[in-house]
């Protein structure tokens, strides 16, 4: 009778585990009208201006047929204009909430020929237009050229041509930019590692802001994070990050000897992280043991590393045995799940050719503040293949 009474008082750890597992694997599907992001990706204005400059350059460097300019008496001169992008600035556009207007300065020349005569016409050009931030295929964030709103061509010296070719060049250049400015791929989100319920795209002056709502139930929004002065900045709330890691741990299941890992909470302050980890053993009625693991956040070779340095036991169920928490932490790939979720959210050039300007981030710094993990990186611009008619 005493044995039965003791067994009756022993907690049902297996049942508790299943309850926690169900909660960890739950996916939020509702899309509230007014939501605050638990993930943001911001690109500084100067860096995105560089990407727009590369896109304009790509539209101008492709080969094209010569232009024809009527002279007189049925004669026609041929022109071959060549341009370079001297400057491109961005600002928010009232065309749409996710639109950016560009104002570009182009410099170039047009070589002309008429019979045996030839010369060069220097050109100064101003071009304005609009990009809109859009989502393609549910996971690719792009800046799509929406319109070329104005092109002004100034010819200060006809170079012996005798006629002003500015109208012909202006019409050609407007068509060239309208048809050939490529899309800019900002980021290709891996929704398997970072599943999202909703995305929202915003322009902030000349900067880009991508706001996302993960499918982690109860994840809190990110804290107040400034726009970066340069490069790219990713911010993800600690609750969203540990929710994804916890889901991955339960999906992995058993580690060894009927032991299961469960990351309960995570906090990051400066360069230090704290992770609360529960280890379950599901033999008989089972037991659990809780640990607090502290360590350092670093960036090595462009990758984020979480290095544990201290372990503290917090609590355990009756009759709990001993398990090495660090071994379980690594075997469960919990830290790897966290870093993968972060890495796949940053811009990264893919192996496939998307046919557009692409961005790639090199991680430079990682830190925690305001219940948020913040990753800063340098942004590199990859130009598309400029060949073609």
Buried (B, 14 or more C-beta within 10 A) or exposed (E): EEEEEEEEEBBEBBEBBEEBBEEBEBEBEEEEEEBEBBBBBBBBBBBBBBBBBBBBBBBBBEEBEBBEBEEEEEEEBBBBBEBEBEEBBBEBBEBBEBBBBBBBEBBBBBBBBBEEEBBBBBBBBEBBBBBBBBBBEEBBBBBBBBBBBEBEBEBEEBBEBEBEBBEBBBEBBBEBBBEBBBBBBBBBBBEEBBBBBBBBBBBBEBBBBBBBBBBBBEBBBBBEBEBBEEBBBBBBBBBBBBBBBBBBBBEBEEBEEEBBBBBBBBBBEEBBBBBBBBBBBBEEBBBBBBBBBBBEBEBEEEEBBBEBEEBEEEEBBEEBEEBEBEEBBBBBBBBBBBBBBBBBBBBBBEEEEBEBBBBBBBBEBBBBBEBBBBBBBBBBBBBBEBEEE
